[in-house]
């Protein structure tokens, strides 16, 4: 297996991929350009970013707004009620409450016969780690939105820098000019991630967009709603935890005690990670075979990466291992003999 084919096998997305083959190649190697896959020197650069842990971009759908009042409330939120610029598709800034209300009315569902309003807009968030230049994050999202959406959908952008991670809220009018509706699915979100990372790299920001499993990480299991709830509880300074986190801990303790088994998807993820490891090993072998010093260094980094990721790092498995260590430590402590204590001297000091 060549370098490009092995790297594709290690980093291909989780959703079902439609393969396109080059009929002139032997063997017939799939063409991955439509999924942002790189070949040649660019493939080496992608591999280097993965094993040397370039920052991973985050792209998530945060909500869907129904009706004008809901859209207006969302725009007020991302605009911090006038404290943050809301940039339109045409580069204008919504500066007043009237501007925001007018945009919300334009996007609202005008078909009065519906029993309930349909989705008027879809909101997404594009985020990068702490320390990333916020203006470059905004520029990357602006370029992405123009290339991917501007020909059919209206949208607005808002840059937030009030958290350590600079992020941009992108809100898209659901109904397009051709009446098709914006409803991003895994394939489109994957393309957005790859485009976001590419636009950041074009602006001098190291960034990559690979599936979690390609980095030895399993399913995190945290929805946007859960992340927001955790943040709110931390802000309130309470010791309360979410029901989801409580159930996760209870299951992890039961697994550590041998009373339950890990969910089936953990075993499936572990099996997939072993396949990915073999693909990375084949990639390293292909690099060594070139005899180039730079390829040899990259092959060494690939093997170091694999040494640090022996197993799939999935949240349930991590929690279970954590509680297993605690239980083992408690059992070891209980098995130790009690230390001898000197008899107490009840005599009076002289």
N, C-alpha and C positions, 0 to 999 in steps of 0.2 A: 504494500500500500504506500503510495507516494505521500509527500508532505501535505499537499492540499487536501487529499482525500481523508487522510488520518485526522487532520485538524478539523475538517468538516464534521466527521463522525463524533469528535469530542465536543464540539460546540453547537451542533445543530439544535434548533429550537424544539420545545416539547410538543408543539402542535404538529399535526400531519402536514408534511411538506410535499408540495407538488414538484416532482423532479423533472428537469429538462436535460436531455442527454445530448452530448456532442457526437454526431454519427461518424465523424472522422477520427475519433480518438480510439486507441486500443490499449487497455480495455475502455469500454464506454464510461467515461467519467462524467458525473452530473455537473451541470452548470448551476452555480449558486448565486449568480450576480443579483437576481431579483430579491434575494434575501440578505443582501449586504455582505455576502461572503467574499473574501479577498483571495487572490492567487499571487504566486510569485513573491517578490520582495514584500508586498503588502501583507501577505499571509504571515511572513516572518514577524513583521511589525505587530500584527494582531496577537500572535502567539506570545511575543515578548510582553505586551501589555497585560495579558492574562496572567502569566506566571510571575511577573514582577509586580503584580497587584496594582495596576492603574485604577484610579477611582471609577466605580461603576455608576452610571447614570440611573436615575429613578424616574419612571413615568407611570403615573397611576390615574385611573378615572376616580374622581372624588365624589361625584354626584350627578344627578339629573334633575333639572328644574322643570316644574310643570306650571304653566300659566304665568301671566305678567307679574303678579305680586311676588311669586316665588323667585322669578328671574331678578326682579329689582332687589329683593332681600339679599340674594347672592352677590349681585354687583356691588351693593353697599358694603358687604363683608370684604370682598377682595379689594375694594377701593378704600377700605377703612373709613367709610363715610366722608370722603374728601381728602383723607390724609395720604393716600397713595394714588399715583397717576394710573388711570385706566386708558390704555392705548388701543385704538381701533385698528381694523384691518387696513385702513387708509392712512394710518400714522397720526391721526388726530387724537387729542386728549379729551376725555369726558371730564369736564371741569365742574359742572354744576349738578345739583340734584335733578334739575329738569332734563339735562342731557341723559342722565342715567335712566330716569323714568321713561323718556322717549325711546331709548334703545330697548328697554324691557318690553314696552308696548309693541314695538316692531316685531319682536321675536315671539310674542305670546300667540297662543292658538286662537285664531279668529273664527273657527267653525263652532258656532253656538249650539248646534244640534248634538254635539258629543255629550255623552253622559258625564264625562270627566275630562279635564284637559290632558292632551297628549304631552309628551316631552317637548319642551320649548328650547332647551339648551342642555348641553353636556359640558361638565367641567372636568378639567384635567390639571394635574400638577407635574411640573418638571423640576427636579431637584438635583443638587450636587453637594458634596461634602463641604464641611466648614473650611474656610480659607480660599475657596474658589472665587474669582472675580465676579461679582454680581452682574456687572454690565455685560460681561461675556456670556453669562448664562442667558440674560435677556436677549442678547443679539442672536444666540444660537436658536432660541425658541422662536424668535421673530422670523428668522430665515426658514426654519422648519414649517411654521404655519403658512408662510407665503407660498412655499413650494408645494405643500401637501393639501392646502385647504382653500386658498384665496380664489381659485377659479370657480368655486361652487358654493362655499359657505362663508357667512359673515362670522367674525370672532373678535374678541377683545383679549388683551394681555395685561397682567398686573404683576410687577416685581415686588416680592416681599424680602426684606432683609432684617426682620425683627426676630429671627431665630438664627442659631449658629449656621444652619444650612441655607444658603441662598436658594430661593425657589421662585418659579413663575407660575401663576395661575393662568391657564388658557381656557376660556369659556367660548364654546362654539355653538352658533345657532343650529338647531337640530335639522330644520328643513332647508335643503339646498335649493339653488336656483332651478335645478331640473327636477325638483320635488323628491329626490332621493334623501333619505334621512341619515344623519351622522350617528352611527351606533358602533363605536370602535370595538372590534373583537380581537382575540389574541394575535392574529396575523398582522392587523393594522397597528396594534400597540407595539409589537416587536419591530415593525418598520419604523415607527416613531422613535423608539429607543435607539436604533441603529443610526437614524438620521440625526438625532440629538447629539449622540456621541461624535459623529463625523463633523457636525457643525462646530462643536466645541474644539475638536482637534485642529480644525481650520483656523481657529482663533488662538491657538497656542496652549490650549488646556488639555492635559492628558486625561483621556476618558475612554471607557470601553462599555459595550453593551452585550453581555453574554448571559445565558441562562444560569440560574443559581447552581444547577447541578454540574455545569461545566467548571465551576470553581470549588466543587466538593461540598456544596451547601445544599441541604434538603429544603423541604417546604417550611417556610417560616410560620405560616398559620396566623398571620396578623392582618386583618382587614383594616382599611382606612378608618372605619368607624371605631374599631378597637384601639387603634393608635391614638385617635383623638380622645377617647375616653380615658386612656391611661394618662395622657398629657394633662387632661383636666383634673384628674385625681391628684397628680403630682403638684399641680398649681395650687390646689386647695390645701395641700399639706396634710391630707388625711392618710391614715394607715390602711384604709379600705382598698381592696383589690377587686378587679372585675370578676364576674362569674366565670368567664372563659379562662382566666388565669388560675382561678381556684380549681376548676375541673382539670386543667392541664397538670397542676401540681398533684392533685389527688390520684390521677391516673399514673403519673410518674412514680409516686410512692408505692402504688400497688404493683407496678412492674418491677421496681427495685426489690420488693419483698417476695417476688415470685408468684403473686396472686393473679396477675393479668399478663397478657402479651402485648407487645407493641402493635400499633395498627398495621394492617397488611401493606399499606403504601410504603412503610419504612423498608420492608424486605425488598419491595420492587425497586425503590430508590437505591438501595445498596447494590442490587444486581446491576442496575444501570450504571452506577459509579464504577463498578469493576470493568464494564465495557469501555467507559470513558478513559479509565486508567490505561487500559491496553492501547487505546488509540493514541493517547499522549506518549506512551512508550514507543510506539511505532513512529510517531512524529520525531522523537528524540533520535531514534536510530537513523531515520532518513536525513536528519541534519548532520549527524556524525559522518554519514557516508559521503557527504560532499567534500570533506577534507578542508573546508574553509574554517579559519580560526574563529570568525564571528559566529558561524553556525555551531561550532563546538561549544562556545560559551553559552549560547542559547540552549543547546541540548543539556548542558550541565544545570542551567536554571530550571529547565523543565523537570529534571529528576529531583532537584531540591524541592520544587513545588509538590511533587508527588510524595516525597518523604514526609512532608508536613501535613498531608491530607490522606492519611491511610484509609479513613472511612468517610461515609457520608455524614455531614454535619447537619442533621435534621433536628428541629426543636424538640419534639417528643423524646428522641433518643438522648439528646444532650441533658434534658431534665431528668430522665430516668438514670443516666450515668451519675449525675450530680447527687441524687438521693441515694444511689447505691454506695457511693463513697462515704456519705454521711453515716449510713447504717453500718457499713463495715468498720468505720472508725469507732462508732459507739460500741459495737460488739467486741472489738479488740480492747477497748478501754475497760469494759465490764469483765473480760477474761483475765485481766492482770490481777495478781494477788494484792491484797490490801497491804500497804506499807506498815512496817513495825513502828509502833510509837513508844517512846520512852515512858516509863511510869511517872505519874505525876508526883512531885515532891510536896507533901502536905505539911512539912515542917516549917517552922518560922525562920525567917532569915536572921542571921546573927549580926 
